[in-house]
Amino acid sequence: MSNAPVDLGHLCETQGCDRPSSLQCPTCIKLGLSPAYFCSQECFKGNWSVHKICHKKQNNVPTTTNDDGDNVQSENYNPWPGYSFTGGLRPFRQSSKRRLPGHIVTPDYADHSEGFPASEVAARGKTEIKILTPDEINRMTHTCQLGREVLDVAARAVGVGVTTDEIDRVVHEACVERDCYPSPLNYYRFPKSCCTSVNEVICHGIPDGRPLQNGDIVNVDVTVYHDGFHGDLNETFFVGEVDEEGKALVRVSYECLAQAIDIVKPGVRYREIGNVIEKHARAHGLSVVRTYCGHGIHKLFHTAPSVPHYSKNKAIGVMKPGHCFTIEPMISAGTWRDLTWPDRWTSVTVDGKRSAQFEHTLLVTETGCDVITGRKEAAGRPHFMDQL
């Protein structure tokens, strides 16, 4: 799961404003909605015409019921009347929050009313990168292997007619079977156990009742929490028969990740990763999303270092043995610029063109790196290559 370069969830909601927030929308609090943050009264008032759409109640929206008894999408479902979508994708109704058995060990934000990760926030602003001990490396590696197993289970669920909510159910149950907590669940109040990003969705797509359609591409982003550590990875999958442009986008996105991994070793500056990724993407007429970046990960879901995927960035830090972090480039067919839906999570391309992403968690070794979320089968290649 990607991280914003700055404090995720506590920036001003106004499009294009990256200032830290200093107030919340009182109506959202009154209605029990996810908190909306703004840096000033000026930004709050200036964004009101768009933001107030989120306050509309949907009690009278026609729904149907799935086999689990949850309300799901009907044809007329429209949570944000008047909102202008950039592409063809539309939100569908979400199922209820999934529950966990009591024996699952949870991170500090799991039961917080706002999903506030106190330990993570306490470390914000610090540029020192943690060096894992041998014991921590073993525990981190095991957690990442469990995350890989969960993503492999999700891969088998992807297909025409399958809803992203069903993929989320599969991920959730696979986590529980492995005594893992699904890290996205309630992280800053994210409502589901994984992210599913379809077509023009760049990242942080919320699983819902929309059936996947022939020709879609869908990214499934899984993070698991086990034995005090998080393991993070994702892949983009083909749904049915995908056109050649879509296949090329997915292929190049994976190549961007693979080429970035190739340079990881002690002594390399983190800012070099973006140079490698953008060079390859631009050579194929594609762009690199700048809003979200890779991140350090271990006992904290998101921490130092920040790992931008675009060139000429100013990332701080030099790789050392024991560093653990993700690389997760988001590559778009059109512009790199993004917008966020009124759900305050779903990030989409501003031109409605497709975007693809791949992610691994890496451990820097004495001579290079270990891809500790790597696939064990098929010589480690991603699942989309099985479909070619």
Secondary structure, DSSP 4 states (H G I P E B T S, - for coil): --B-SS-TT-B--STT--PBP-EE-HHHHHHTPPP-EESSHHHHHHTHHHHGGGG---TTS--EE-TTS-EE--TT--SSTT---SSS-------PPPP--TTS---TTTT-TT---HHHHHTTT--PPPPPPHHHHHHHHHHHHHHHHHHHHHHHH--TT-BHHHHHHHHHHHHHHTT-EETTTTGGG--SSSEEEETTEEE-PPP-SPBP-TT-EEEEEEEEEETTEEEEEEEEEE-SS--HHHHHHHHHHHHHHHHHHHT-STT-BTTHHHHHHHHHHHHTT-EE--S-BEEE-SSSSSEEEEE--STT-----B--TT-EEEE--EEESS-S-EEE-TTS--EEETT---EEE-BEEEEE-SSSEEETT--SSGGG--GGGGG-
